[in-house]
Amino acid sequence: MQRFVKLDAQDQPLPDDAPFEQVGGILVKAANIIVAPFELTKGKGATYAEAIKLAEGCAHQDKVHRALEVEELFLIPDRSKYRPAVDQNFFPFINGGWFWSATKDASDPSSDAWLVGFGSGDSDWGYQLNGGLVLACRSASQS
């Protein structure tokens, strides 16, 4: 089963082999979300608060975005791949690294939040002042 669909700027499906320059978003079917086709910190990393603010400030295609919850973010890695653990046809802008989710850790929500690693596809919680990367998404029903 195909997990992702490339979409054009009008949220219409593109062929899997469409050049990434044509991609306006990536549909994550299992979560019914559309991920913006870029990483928001430009590889520099950000604290949890900065990452959430970047995601909420993303107005790609004039749509309201947010950071992905850990369950949504965990759907993206391909654990049959390593460094990066991601399908580069759909996510060529991801080269590994830890990505913040919007999900705070229940044991200490004031200082910890969940991240997903795209080096090997694992997840863990981390101190919110550490640096991480971030993706933005929106509901597919917002199209």
C-alpha positions as CSV (number, residue, x, y, z in Angstrom):
1,M,0.0,0.0,0.0
2,Q,1.3,3.4,-0.9
3,R,1.9,5.5,2.2
4,F,2.5,8.9,0.6
5,V,1.1,10.9,-2.3
6,K,2.9,13.8,-4.0
7,L,0.5,16.7,-4.5
8,D,0.7,19.8,-6.7
9,A,0.0,23.4,-5.5
10,Q,-3.8,22.7,-5.9
11,D,-3.6,19.5,-3.8
12,Q,-4.1,17.3,-6.9
13,P,-2.2,14.0,-7.0
14,L,1.0,13.9,-9.0
15,P,2.8,10.7,-10.3
16,D,5.3,9.2,-7.8
17,D,8.1,10.1,-10.2
18,A,7.1,13.8,-10.6
19,P,10.1,16.1,-10.1
20,F,10.1,17.4,-6.6
21,E,10.1,21.0,-7.9
22,Q,6.4,20.4,-8.8
23,V,5.4,19.2,-5.3
24,G,3.3,21.5,-3.2
25,G,2.8,19.0,-0.4
26,I,3.0,15.4,0.6
27,L,-0.1,13.6,1.7
28,V,0.5,11.1,4.6
29,K,-2.5,8.8,4.0
30,A,-2.6,7.1,7.4
31,A,-2.8,10.4,9.2
32,N,-4.9,12.4,6.6
33,I,-2.4,15.2,6.8
34,I,-0.5,17.2,4.1
35,V,3.2,17.9,5.0
36,A,4.8,21.0,3.6
37,P,7.6,20.0,1.3
38,F,10.5,21.5,3.3
39,E,12.1,21.5,6.8
40,L,11.5,24.8,8.6
41,T,14.8,25.4,10.5
42,K,16.8,25.0,7.3
43,G,19.0,22.4,9.1
44,K,20.0,24.7,11.9
45,G,17.8,23.2,14.6
46,A,15.5,25.0,17.1
47,T,14.3,24.6,20.6
48,Y,10.9,23.0,21.1
49,A,9.2,26.4,21.5
50,E,10.9,27.9,18.5
51,A,10.0,24.8,16.4
52,I,6.3,25.0,17.4
53,K,6.3,28.7,16.6
54,L,7.9,28.1,13.2
55,A,5.3,25.4,12.3
56,E,2.4,27.6,13.4
57,G,3.8,30.5,11.4
58,C,4.2,28.4,8.2
59,A,1.7,29.8,5.7
60,H,2.7,27.6,2.8
61,Q,0.1,27.9,0.0
62,D,-1.7,30.4,2.3
63,K,-2.9,27.5,4.5
64,V,-2.8,27.3,8.3
65,H,-0.1,24.8,9.5
66,R,1.0,23.2,12.7
67,A,3.7,20.8,14.0
68,L,3.0,17.1,13.7
69,E,2.0,15.1,16.7
70,V,4.4,12.3,17.6
71,E,2.0,9.6,16.2
72,E,1.8,11.5,12.9
73,L,5.5,12.1,12.7
74,F,6.3,8.5,13.5
75,L,4.4,7.5,10.3
76,I,7.0,9.1,8.0
77,P,10.3,7.2,8.6
78,D,11.0,4.1,6.6
79,R,12.6,1.7,9.0
80,S,14.0,-0.4,6.2
81,K,16.3,2.5,5.4
82,Y,19.1,4.1,7.4
83,R,20.6,7.6,7.4
84,P,18.2,8.8,6.3
85,A,15.4,6.5,7.3
86,V,13.0,8.0,4.9
87,D,11.8,7.5,1.3
88,Q,13.9,10.2,-0.5
89,N,11.5,10.2,-3.4
90,F,8.9,11.8,-1.2
91,F,11.1,13.5,1.4
92,P,14.4,14.5,-0.4
93,F,14.9,17.4,2.0
94,I,15.2,15.1,5.0
95,N,18.8,13.8,5.5
96,G,18.4,12.5,9.0
97,G,18.3,14.3,12.3
98,W,15.9,14.6,15.2
99,F,12.5,16.3,14.5
100,W,10.3,17.8,17.1
101,S,6.7,16.7,17.4
102,A,4.1,18.9,19.0
103,T,3.6,16.2,21.7
104,K,4.9,17.0,25.2
105,D,6.1,14.1,27.3
106,A,3.5,13.2,29.9
107,S,6.0,12.6,32.7
108,D,7.3,16.2,32.5
109,P,5.4,18.3,30.0
110,S,7.0,21.6,31.2
111,S,10.4,20.5,30.1
112,D,10.3,17.4,27.8
113,A,8.7,16.7,24.4
114,W,8.8,13.9,21.9
115,L,11.1,13.7,18.9
116,V,11.4,11.3,16.0
117,G,14.8,10.5,14.6
118,F,15.2,10.3,10.8
119,G,18.6,8.6,11.0
120,S,17.2,5.3,12.0
121,G,13.4,6.0,12.4
122,D,13.3,5.8,16.2
123,S,11.7,8.2,18.7
124,D,12.5,9.5,22.2
125,W,11.7,12.4,24.4
126,G,14.1,15.3,24.8
127,Y,14.6,18.4,26.8
128,Q,12.7,21.2,25.2
129,L,15.7,23.5,25.2
130,N,17.7,21.1,23.0
131,G,17.9,21.7,19.2
132,G,15.7,19.8,16.8
133,L,14.3,20.1,13.3
134,V,10.6,20.6,12.4
135,L,8.1,19.9,9.7
136,A,4.7,21.6,9.3
137,C,1.5,20.0,8.3
138,R,-2.2,20.8,7.8
139,S,-5.3,18.6,7.7
140,A,-6.0,17.1,4.3
141,S,-9.6,18.1,4.7
142,Q,-8.5,21.7,4.7
143,S,-7.8,21.5,0.9
